[in-house]
Amino acid sequence: MVFARRSNVAGELIVPPAVQGAADAKELVRFWIAGGKAHLSLSTVNSANLPAGDEGVLWGVILADIARHSANAMQQSGATSLDKDALMTQITQTFLNELGYGRDMSGSILDGET
């Protein structure tokens, strides 16, 4: 099956088949590296309809899901020599370090709703 692309960006990933045509589907984040900088487009809409003040819960779940899926994908593809536990430890430690000390934010961040 061939999946339609939504733009002409080289290396753009496909939309997962389970999402295509789903009436409740909502894209929440896109992340690129270009020119050595991070570029991000995201939706700030509370699409999970969480109670006011709990919006951070959704993003915590999203970030954890990305970490787990990344570790699984790297393991399955052979893109890492680390076992899954070591890889998750590395991802988690780097995430916490970046939150605490973080690099300068360079690139662009766009609200996908505008």
C-alpha positions in Angstrom: 0.0 0.0 0.0 1.3 3.5 -0.9 0.7 6.3 1.6 0.1 9.8 0.4 2.5 12.5 1.6 1.2 15.8 2.9 4.2 17.8 1.8 7.4 17.6 -0.3 9.7 17.6 2.7 12.5 15.0 2.1 12.4 12.2 4.6 8.9 12.9 5.8 7.5 10.0 7.7 4.2 8.3 6.7 1.0 8.6 8.6 0.3 5.3 10.5 -2.4 3.3 8.7 -4.6 3.2 11.8 -4.7 7.0 11.8 -5.6 7.5 8.2 -9.2 8.2 7.9 -9.9 8.2 11.6 -12.4 10.9 12.4 -10.9 11.6 15.8 -7.2 11.7 14.6 -5.2 14.8 15.6 -1.5 15.3 14.8 0.1 16.8 17.9 3.8 17.1 17.1 6.3 17.2 14.3 10.1 17.4 14.9 12.9 18.0 12.4 16.6 18.6 12.4 17.7 21.1 9.7 20.9 23.1 9.5 22.0 21.5 12.8 19.0 23.0 14.6 15.8 21.6 16.0 12.5 22.7 14.4 9.2 21.8 15.9 5.5 22.2 15.1 3.0 21.3 17.7 -0.6 21.6 18.8 -1.2 23.3 22.1 -4.9 22.2 22.0 -6.0 19.9 24.9 -7.1 17.3 22.4 -7.5 14.7 25.2 -10.0 16.9 26.9 -8.1 16.7 30.2 -9.3 18.8 33.2 -7.8 22.3 33.3 -4.4 22.1 34.8 -3.7 18.6 33.7 -2.5 19.4 30.1 1.1 18.4 31.2 -0.2 14.9 31.7 -0.8 14.4 28.0 2.6 15.7 27.1 4.3 13.5 29.7 2.5 10.4 28.2 3.5 11.5 24.7 7.1 11.9 25.6 7.2 8.6 27.4 5.5 6.9 24.4 8.1 8.4 22.1 10.9 7.1 24.3 9.5 3.6 24.4 8.7 3.4 20.7 12.2 4.8 19.9 13.9 2.2 22.0 11.9 -0.6 20.4 12.5 0.7 16.9 16.2 1.0 17.4 16.4 -2.5 18.9 14.3 -4.0 16.1 16.3 -2.3 13.3 19.7 -3.1 14.8 20.5 0.7 15.0 21.9 0.2 18.5 24.2 -2.2 20.3 22.5 -1.5 23.7 19.9 -3.7 25.1 16.4 -2.2 25.6 16.9 -1.5 29.4 20.3 0.2 28.8 18.9 2.2 25.9 15.8 3.4 28.0 18.2 4.4 30.8 20.3 6.4 28.3 17.2 8.1 26.9 15.8 8.8 30.3 19.1 10.2 31.7 19.7 12.4 28.7 16.1 13.6 28.8 16.5 14.6 32.5 19.9 16.2 31.9 18.4 18.2 29.0 15.5 19.4 31.1 17.9 20.4 33.9 20.7 22.0 32.0 19.4 21.9 28.4 21.0 23.3 25.4 20.1 26.7 24.1 16.9 26.4 22.2 17.6 27.2 18.6 15.5 26.7 15.5 11.8 27.3 15.5 8.7 26.3 17.3 5.3 26.8 15.7 1.9 26.3 17.1 0.3 23.9 14.6 -3.1 25.4 15.3 -2.2 28.7 13.7 
